[in-house]
């Protein structure tokens, strides 16, 4: 799976394929990761936590560390990924 994750991060394979193969429910991504941008635009993923907006993190630490986001896979009802009856 690590090799496939590297392939996702480099854009060689689509992250949807990795999510479906391993039934991943969450992704933790850092600023600079390709998924940091992609998941923000994907309606099938819900942002659970963003280090940039967490008031518990002091401002000086926010500037020193890479930004982190945690996303949960929650297929949108009109998505092709959503289960059909």
DRENBATOR-79062 format. One record per residue (C-alpha): residue number from 1; residue in one letter; x, z, y. Coordinates in Angstrom, 2 decimals, always signed. Last residue first. Layout:
N
(node NUM,"A",(X,Z,Y));
...
END
This chain:
85
(node 85,"X",(-30.30,-4.24,+0.72));
(node 84,"X",(-27.16,-5.29,+2.62));
(node 83,"X",(-24.09,-3.17,+3.24));
(node 82,"X",(-22.51,-3.62,+6.67));
(node 81,"X",(-19.29,-5.64,+6.74));
(node 80,"X",(-21.06,-8.77,+8.04));
(node 79,"X",(-21.96,-6.66,+11.04));
(node 78,"X",(-25.45,-6.39,+12.52));
(node 77,"X",(-25.82,-2.76,+11.52));
(node 76,"X",(-22.35,-1.87,+12.75));
(node 75,"X",(-19.98,-0.71,+10.04));
(node 74,"X",(-18.64,+2.81,+10.60));
(node 73,"X",(-14.91,+2.95,+9.86));
(node 72,"X",(-13.50,+5.92,+11.73));
(node 71,"X",(-10.81,+5.62,+14.40));
(node 70,"X",(-8.11,+8.05,+15.48));
(node 69,"X",(-6.06,+7.18,+18.56));
(node 68,"X",(-2.55,+8.16,+19.56));
(node 67,"X",(-0.61,+7.52,+22.78));
(node 66,"X",(+3.14,+7.66,+22.40));
(node 65,"X",(+4.62,+10.89,+23.73));
(node 64,"X",(+6.40,+11.80,+26.97));
(node 63,"X",(+3.64,+10.95,+29.45));
(node 62,"X",(+0.94,+12.75,+27.48));
(node 61,"X",(+3.30,+15.70,+27.06));
(node 60,"X",(+3.69,+16.03,+30.85));
(node 59,"X",(-0.09,+15.84,+31.29));
(node 58,"X",(-0.73,+18.80,+28.98));
(node 57,"X",(-2.82,+18.01,+25.88));
(node 56,"X",(-6.03,+20.05,+25.72));
(node 55,"X",(-7.73,+17.59,+28.09));
(node 54,"X",(-7.77,+14.93,+25.38));
(node 53,"X",(-8.32,+11.60,+27.14));
(node 52,"X",(-4.94,+10.01,+26.47));
(node 51,"X",(-4.70,+11.55,+23.01));
(node 50,"X",(-7.79,+9.61,+21.94));
(node 49,"X",(-10.10,+10.94,+19.26));
(node 48,"X",(-13.04,+9.70,+17.21));
(node 47,"X",(-13.12,+6.05,+18.30));
(node 46,"X",(-15.70,+4.28,+16.17));
(node 45,"X",(-14.80,+1.20,+14.14));
(node 44,"X",(-17.22,-1.52,+13.00));
(node 43,"X",(-17.69,-2.74,+16.60));
(node 42,"X",(-14.06,-3.96,+16.67));
(node 41,"X",(-12.58,-4.11,+20.18));
(node 40,"X",(-10.79,-0.75,+20.17));
(node 39,"X",(-9.81,-1.44,+16.56));
(node 38,"X",(-7.88,-4.56,+17.58));
(node 37,"X",(-5.93,-2.96,+20.42));
(node 36,"X",(-4.40,+0.03,+18.67));
(node 35,"X",(-4.47,-2.08,+15.50));
(node 34,"X",(-1.51,-4.15,+16.75));
(node 33,"X",(+0.48,-0.94,+17.04));
(node 32,"X",(+2.13,-0.48,+20.45));
(node 31,"X",(+0.22,+2.67,+21.26));
(node 30,"X",(-0.25,+4.57,+18.05));
(node 29,"X",(-2.84,+4.27,+15.33));
(node 28,"X",(-4.54,+6.71,+12.99));
(node 27,"X",(-7.04,+4.82,+10.84));
(node 26,"X",(-10.03,+6.22,+9.00));
(node 25,"X",(-12.40,+5.28,+6.18));
(node 24,"X",(-10.12,+3.26,+3.94));
(node 23,"X",(-11.92,+1.70,+1.00));
(node 22,"X",(-8.59,+0.64,-0.53));
(node 21,"X",(-9.35,-3.08,-0.92));
(node 20,"X",(-11.95,-3.13,+1.87));
(node 19,"X",(-9.75,-1.53,+4.51));
(node 18,"X",(-6.76,-3.66,+3.55));
(node 17,"X",(-8.81,-6.86,+3.74));
(node 16,"X",(-10.28,-5.84,+7.10));
(node 15,"X",(-6.76,-5.24,+8.44));
(node 14,"X",(-6.00,-8.94,+8.19));
(node 13,"X",(-2.66,-9.93,+6.69));
(node 12,"X",(+0.58,-11.20,+8.26));
(node 11,"X",(-0.18,-9.55,+11.63));
(node 10,"X",(+2.97,-7.40,+11.72));
(node 9,"X",(+1.00,-4.17,+11.49));
(node 8,"X",(-1.16,-5.57,+8.70));
(node 7,"X",(+1.89,-6.71,+6.72));
(node 6,"X",(+3.50,-3.29,+7.18));
(node 5,"X",(+0.30,-1.72,+5.85));
(node 4,"X",(+0.45,-4.10,+2.89));
(node 3,"X",(+4.00,-2.97,+2.14));
(node 2,"X",(+2.90,+0.66,+2.37));
(node 1,"X",(+0.00,+0.00,+0.00));
END
